Amino acid sequence: MDNQQMETLIDTTLSAHSADNASLEPYLVLLSGKHTGKQFKLFRPKNVFGRGHDADIVIADPKISRRHGAFIVKSGVVMVEDYGSTNGTYIDERRIDNEKITLLSRIRAGGTYMRIDYKKPSEAQSEQALYQAANTDVLTQIPNRRAFVIRGQEELSFCKRNRTSLTVIMCDVDHFKKINDTFGHPAGDQVLKDLAEMLNKEMRIEDTLARYGGEEFIMLLRGSSENQALILAERIREKVARQAFEYQHLKIPATLSIGICSRQSAYIDSLESMIRAADRALYQAKTNGRNQIAVDRV
């Protein structure tokens, strides 16, 4: 079967499917990158996508332009239009300006792969709920440990391909049990939520922050040198030390101990080895008296 016959079959199948159930609606599904599995309903005739916060669909990929292009929906058909982006928009690895998307099409913008799927809103809601449960920490609403590991493997592959550096930073709230014992567990939860929000503001679009477990947070920095990581870590440590966390009018002091592992691609064995190294550095920061930073250079 040639490409023309395949496209005809897809169009016929989609038309029949739509006729059987008119409630099917188009969704953009991310197949790679920082938010793999996330989906966006194409609820407007023109849905602008890009890395800028003013886009209808914000995609965290530094190789995507701020207003990269748009998905255009008309009469059940989805088109993708490129807005003259720096790195282009591709369908099945063909650079395009404006083209119809079929069910089998794979769209790429920057380093992010996507596809269009048609589903009922109830199905999309169920899938999104499952995605959230699998990848998001319930308390802080940032990625969980599982999501971090999956993203970390992708970033390690990127690092190896581009021969750049990768940095893992681990943070731990000092004497967190004492905070819970003194102010109560709800207060401790509030500290973790506020801390997650604070750390998230320090992340670049290509970086990843996750709750690693308990009072531990972990960060993955693409292409940052050890010195750049130290500057970031010190800024975070100082901000937390100055911050007066609050819960029901109570002032709650807190500090962070931070461990850093930064490696060039040629010296990285695995993501697991980098996490272990950052954890060793974190332990050293704790041993040295807490509220400080340590670097693993082994």
QUIJO-V281116 format. One record per helix or strand of 3 or more residues. SS is the DSSP state (H for helix, E for strand). FROM is the first residue (numbers start at 1). TO is the last residue. If there is no record, write none. Layout:
SS_FROM_TO / SS_FROM_TO
//
This chain:
H_3_20 / E_25_30 / E_39_41 / E_46_50 / E_69_74 / E_77_82 / E_89_91 / E_94_96 / E_98_100 / E_107_109 / E_112_119 / H_121_135 / H_145_162 / E_165_173 / H_176_183 / H_185_201 / E_208_213 / E_216_222 / H_226_242 / E_245_247 / E_250_252 / E_256_264 / H_265_267 / H_271_287 / E_293_295
//
